[in-house]
Amino acid sequence: MKFQVTEFKTAHEAIEHAVATDGIAVRLNGQNLVVSETDIDRLMDDGVGFAYLDDRNGTIVTIPVNP
């Protein structure tokens, strides 16, 4: 499966970029990525395991999907 991603060194950087660009920050295969809503739907439909990334008052949290 191919899709557009932007990779970041840290989860915090990915979250900041996602907020600024209306993307979605995720961790997939150990990588911190920003992807589009369309690509998230494709990942979910194909049963690919990933985790949403979010910053809750300075604490990075992950929300697993299709574990």
C-alpha positions as CSV (number, residue, x, y, z in Angstrom):
1,M,0.0,0.0,0.0
2,K,1.4,3.4,-1.0
3,F,0.3,6.7,0.6
4,Q,1.6,10.2,1.2
5,V,3.4,10.7,4.5
6,T,5.7,13.1,6.1
7,E,8.1,11.6,8.7
8,F,9.3,13.3,11.8
9,K,12.0,12.5,14.3
10,T,9.7,12.9,17.3
11,A,6.0,12.4,18.1
12,H,5.9,16.0,19.3
13,E,7.1,17.3,15.9
14,A,4.6,15.2,14.1
15,I,1.8,16.5,16.2
16,E,2.8,20.1,15.7
17,H,3.0,19.6,11.9
18,A,-0.4,17.9,11.9
19,V,-2.1,20.7,13.7
20,A,-0.5,23.3,11.4
21,T,-1.5,21.4,8.2
22,D,-4.8,19.7,9.0
23,G,-3.0,16.4,8.9
24,I,-3.2,13.5,11.3
25,A,-0.3,12.4,13.5
26,V,0.2,8.7,13.8
27,R,2.9,6.1,14.8
28,L,3.2,3.4,12.2
29,N,6.0,0.8,12.3
30,G,7.9,2.8,14.9
31,Q,7.8,6.0,12.7
32,N,6.2,9.3,13.6
33,L,4.2,10.3,10.6
34,V,1.6,12.8,9.4
35,V,-1.0,11.5,7.0
36,S,-4.2,12.7,5.4
37,E,-7.7,11.7,6.5
38,T,-8.1,9.7,3.2
39,D,-5.0,7.7,4.1
40,I,-6.2,7.0,7.6
41,D,-9.4,5.6,6.2
42,R,-7.4,3.3,3.9
43,L,-5.2,2.1,6.7
44,M,-8.2,1.3,8.8
45,D,-10.1,-0.4,6.0
46,D,-7.1,-2.6,5.3
47,G,-6.7,-3.5,9.0
48,V,-3.2,-2.0,9.3
49,G,-2.2,-1.5,12.9
50,F,-1.2,2.1,13.9
51,A,-1.7,4.5,16.7
52,Y,-2.9,8.1,16.7
53,L,-0.6,10.5,18.4
54,D,-1.9,13.3,20.6
55,D,-0.5,15.8,23.1
56,R,-2.5,16.0,26.3
57,N,-1.1,18.9,28.3
58,G,2.5,18.1,27.4
59,T,2.2,14.4,27.6
60,I,2.3,12.4,24.4
61,V,-0.4,9.7,24.2
62,T,-1.0,7.0,21.7
63,I,-4.4,5.6,20.8
64,P,-4.0,2.2,19.1
65,V,-6.1,1.2,16.1
66,N,-6.3,-2.3,14.7
67,P,-3.8,-3.6,17.2
